[in-house]
């Protein structure tokens, strides 16, 4: 895996993890999990824990990067997600 693919994969994992655990657009998913299993359940904790979610996201992204990391479509999508994550960090830092 090249350094470029690794860094793009890192940014992709960060953005997807942030989306699943914190973004308002994924709040419905987190609510459904809590409603189904209970607020204090392990699945409800899993979907809100960045450390927990990132393991699963990283596994999927690593497999995809290994398989298609040098493909233009992978690098374009990973670049989009990485730039989104970095822009969010910069916006929070600058505000």
C-alpha positions as CSV (number, residue, x, y, z in Angstrom):
1,X,0.0,0.0,0.0
2,X,1.4,3.4,-1.0
3,X,1.7,6.3,1.4
4,X,-0.9,8.1,-0.6
5,X,-3.4,5.3,-0.3
6,X,-2.7,4.9,3.4
7,X,-3.2,8.6,4.1
8,X,-6.4,8.7,2.1
9,X,-7.6,5.6,3.9
10,X,-6.9,7.2,7.2
11,X,-8.9,10.3,6.3
12,X,-11.7,8.1,5.0
13,X,-11.9,6.1,8.3
14,X,-11.9,9.3,10.3
15,X,-14.7,10.9,8.3
16,X,-16.9,7.8,8.2
17,X,-16.4,7.2,11.9
18,X,-17.2,10.8,12.7
19,X,-20.3,10.6,10.5
20,X,-21.6,7.5,12.2
21,X,-20.9,8.6,15.8
22,X,-21.5,12.3,15.8
23,X,-23.2,13.8,12.7
24,X,-26.9,14.8,12.9
25,X,-27.6,13.0,9.6
26,X,-26.8,9.7,11.3
27,X,-28.8,10.5,14.5
28,X,-31.7,8.4,13.2
29,X,-29.4,5.3,12.9
30,X,-28.2,5.9,16.5
31,X,-31.7,6.4,17.7
32,X,-33.0,3.2,16.1
33,X,-30.2,1.2,17.6
34,X,-30.9,2.7,21.1
35,X,-34.7,2.1,20.6
36,X,-34.2,-1.5,19.6
37,X,-31.5,-2.5,22.2
38,X,-31.9,0.1,24.9
39,X,-29.9,3.2,25.7
40,X,-27.4,1.4,28.0
41,X,-26.9,-1.6,25.7
42,X,-23.6,-2.6,24.1
43,X,-24.9,-1.9,20.5
44,X,-26.0,1.6,21.6
45,X,-22.6,2.2,23.1
46,X,-20.9,0.8,20.0
47,X,-22.6,3.1,17.6
48,X,-21.6,6.2,19.7
49,X,-18.1,5.2,20.5
50,X,-15.5,6.5,18.0
51,X,-12.9,4.1,19.2
52,X,-15.3,1.2,18.7
53,X,-16.7,2.2,15.4
54,X,-13.3,3.0,13.9
55,X,-12.1,-0.6,14.3
56,X,-14.9,-1.8,12.0
57,X,-14.7,1.0,9.6
58,X,-10.9,0.6,9.4
59,X,-11.3,-3.1,8.6
60,X,-13.6,-2.4,5.7
61,X,-11.6,0.5,4.4
62,X,-8.3,-1.4,4.7
63,X,-9.7,-4.3,2.7
64,X,-11.1,-2.0,0.1
65,X,-7.8,0.0,-0.1
66,X,-5.8,-3.2,-0.5
67,X,-8.1,-4.4,-3.3
68,X,-8.6,-1.1,-5.1
69,X,-6.3,1.4,-3.6
70,X,-4.6,2.4,-6.8
71,X,-7.9,2.7,-8.7
72,X,-9.0,6.2,-9.6
73,X,-12.5,5.8,-8.2
74,X,-11.2,4.7,-4.8
75,X,-8.7,7.6,-4.6
76,X,-11.3,10.1,-5.8
77,X,-13.8,8.9,-3.1
78,X,-11.2,8.7,-0.4
79,X,-9.9,12.2,-1.3
80,X,-13.4,13.6,-1.0
81,X,-13.9,12.0,2.4
82,X,-10.5,13.1,3.6
83,X,-10.9,16.7,2.5
84,X,-14.3,16.7,4.2
85,X,-12.8,15.5,7.5
86,X,-9.9,18.0,7.3
87,X,-12.3,20.9,6.5
88,X,-14.4,20.0,9.5
89,X,-11.3,19.9,11.7
90,X,-10.2,23.3,10.4
91,X,-13.7,24.8,10.8
92,X,-13.8,23.7,14.4
93,X,-10.3,24.9,15.1
94,X,-10.9,28.3,13.5
95,X,-14.3,29.0,15.0
